[in-house]
Amino acid sequence: LADPDIGAVPVAGCTDLMVVDHAQRRTHRAVVDVLRLGELRGIREEAAVLDIGAATSFTELRENASVRAHAPVLVQMAATIGAWQIQNRATLGGNIANASPAGDTLPVLAAAGAQIVLRSTGTGRRVPFTEFYTGYRKSVRRPDELITAVEIPPIIGRQWWRKVGTRRAQAISKIMMAGVRGSEVRIAIGSVAPTVVLATQTAVVLVDGGSMAEAQSALRREIAPIDDLRSTGEYRQQVAENLLAAFWNDTNE
């Protein structure tokens, strides 16, 4: 999704854009379809880094052998992001650009230590995923830049994903959590703050041998869930604590 002040909006799957346009009765002076640009498609492994084109669909993520081997947590997430029609059409880059705290890809990419590749005419840069968002539906991407790819380094440790919604799939998340447990512990949560939360202090408590109660107390200080149409802040806080306990139990050897 691009800045509405520019002359044209780049579009791919449109599964987010068209919903927002309809709800807000918003129009655009022009749109540019980037879905078929070969440079934005494809999944490659280069020096153990998984390079995923921004226009890659969630069906492609689910079915790709490299993603299954390298980042099964990404496959698990892609299987719950709407119906098959959405998975066939929606793109990884679009979900990131939409910048919704309920975006299912966000906790997974944060926990995976991903980088966002941005390009404009003649220049490019990489931004760590945890530095990409600056606020609610805001990011460091400039109006003249496109998200062209996502790079995921080797994920060392046991991967974990859980989504809580009205249904297991085909529903916007009330809350979701992704985690990696190895020599380093990374815990990322969505729908509990204006942007995705990487719960670093909670992870420190667990790595240092703290109790689950102490970790849950740290988690409460790191998140700020609110009431909205889908849930209440109190519910999200309790579920976040429950998910933390489930992650730690499920990844225990």
Beta strands, then each sheet from edge to edge (+ up, - down):
strand 1: 9-11
strand 2: 31-33
strand 3: 43-46
strand 4: 49-53
strand 5: 115-119
strand 6: 124-128
strand 7: 133-135
strand 8: 138-139
strand 9: 146-152
strand 10: 158-165
strand 11: 173-181
strand 12: 185-190
strand 13: 197-198
sheet 1: 1+ 2+
sheet 2: 3+ 4- 9+ 5- 6+
sheet 3: 7+ 8-
sheet 4: 10+ 11- 12+ 13-
end
